[in-house]
Amino acid sequence: MAMIDDLCDQLARDVLAAMDETGDDKLHDKISKILIDVSPTTQEVYLKAIRVLLAERRAREFLDRTLAAKRTGAAAPAGPRLVPDTGH
């Protein structure tokens, strides 16, 4: 299944780049709906890749802002809100 992982990872990267270029923050959902009609397995792998890439992007942006604040003496950005572990 390495081929499906590679294809979906590249598709997810291309979709994120297209989202940046077009400003369409729902483009990944539109692509997902096309995939579910053709191959639920492909859609599942694609969505995993999108989630991973979006999470990495958000974490990296926070890291970059935190380091920039430290280097310039500015206030650090507010960290994420901690949600208590409810056991689920």
Secondary structure, DSSP 4 states (H G I P E B T S, - for coil): -HHHHHHHHHHHHHHHHHHHHH--TTHHHHHHHHHHHH-HHHHHHHHHHHHHHHHHHHHHHHHHHHHHHHHHTPPPPPPPPP------
